[in-house]
Amino acid sequence: MKSSSVFAVAGMIVLAIGLVLTNMPNAPKWLIPSRSAHIAYGGEVPYYVLAAVFCLIALIESIWTIPLSKGMMAWHTWLSMGSALLFVVGTVLWLVEVRQPGLISRQLQLAIIAPIVIGVPVFIIAQAWFCGDLVRALIKART
């Protein structure tokens, strides 16, 4: 399976998770404080952003005229998918803890935090690497 297909399918899966979270009663909110007011976003917003990123990557990878490095594409695909999976696992565990406090033991609460703390930076690094290689490929294509 081509990596652009993997990203397209992952985008659809993450979008479906976001749609499920949209329809959940009492879904958790992301609170962003500001000086004038607090803004609350639904718990599905990170999933919509992730789905949009995956679809954009699938689009860029499907353009055959951009000479992207095959090694970078393989690493990027698996780093992105692995970190997104860690984020989803951490979020599911967090939702279980929010819905039924005390169900998860103290030791397992680290299992909630660790996937998110590890997954998000790895995902950002993978996207930065992809952007760097995309710029290199576009410069190479122009010359």
SVG drawing of the C-alpha trace seen along z (x, -y; Angstrom):
<svg xmlns="http://www.w3.org/2000/svg" viewBox="-25 -41 44 43">
<polyline fill="none" stroke="black" stroke-width="0.4" points="0.0,0.0 1.4,-3.4 2.0,-5.9 -0.5,-8.4 -3.2,-5.7 -2.2,-5.0 -2.6,-8.7 -5.9,-9.0 -7.3,-6.0 -5.9,-7.3 -7.5,-10.7 -10.9,-9.0 -10.4,-7.0 -9.4,-10.0 -12.3,-12.1 -14.7,-9.3 -13.3,-9.4 -13.8,-13.1 -17.4,-12.7 -18.1,-10.1 -16.7,-12.5 -18.9,-15.3 -22.0,-13.3 -21.0,-12.1 -22.9,-13.7 -20.7,-15.3 -17.7,-15.1 -14.6,-16.8 -13.7,-20.3 -10.3,-21.8 -10.2,-25.1 -7.9,-27.8 -7.6,-30.8 -7.1,-34.3 -7.0,-37.7 -10.6,-38.7 -12.4,-35.3 -11.9,-31.6 -12.5,-29.7 -13.7,-26.1 -13.2,-23.8 -14.8,-20.4 -12.8,-17.3 -13.1,-16.5 -11.1,-19.5 -7.7,-17.9 -9.0,-14.9 -10.4,-17.2 -7.0,-19.0 -5.2,-15.6 -7.5,-14.4 -6.9,-17.6 -3.1,-17.2 -3.3,-13.5 -5.5,-14.4 -3.1,-17.2 -0.1,-14.9 -1.9,-12.3 -2.6,-15.0 1.0,-16.1 2.4,-12.6 0.0,-11.7 1.5,-14.4 4.0,-12.4 6.1,-15.4 7.4,-16.2 10.6,-14.1 10.2,-13.2 12.9,-10.9 11.6,-7.3 13.5,-6.8 12.0,-10.0 8.5,-8.9 8.8,-5.5 10.0,-7.0 7.5,-9.9 4.6,-7.4 5.4,-5.2 6.5,-8.0 3.2,-9.8 1.0,-6.8 2.7,-5.6 2.5,-8.9 -1.1,-9.4 -2.0,-5.9 -0.3,-6.9 -2.4,-10.1 -5.6,-8.1 -4.8,-5.5 -4.0,-8.2 -7.2,-10.1 -9.3,-6.9 -7.7,-6.2 -8.3,-9.8 -12.0,-9.6 -12.4,-6.4 -10.9,-8.2 -13.1,-11.3 -16.3,-9.2 -15.5,-6.9 -13.0,-8.5 -11.0,-6.1 -11.5,-3.2 -7.9,-3.5 -5.3,-3.0 -2.6,-5.5 0.1,-3.5 -2.1,-3.3 -2.7,-7.1 0.8,-7.4 -0.4,-5.3 -2.8,-8.1 -0.2,-10.9 2.7,-9.1 1.2,-8.4 0.1,-12.0 3.4,-13.4 5.4,-11.2 3.1,-11.1 2.6,-14.8 6.3,-15.8 7.1,-12.9 4.3,-13.8 5.4,-17.4 9.0,-16.4 7.8,-14.0 5.8,-16.8 8.8,-19.2 10.9,-16.6 8.3,-16.2 8.1,-19.9 11.9,-20.1 12.1,-17.3 9.2,-18.9 11.0,-22.2 14.2,-20.3 12.2,-18.4 10.5,-21.5 13.9,-23.3 15.4,-20.2 12.4,-20.1 12.9,-23.8 16.6,-23.4"/>
</svg>
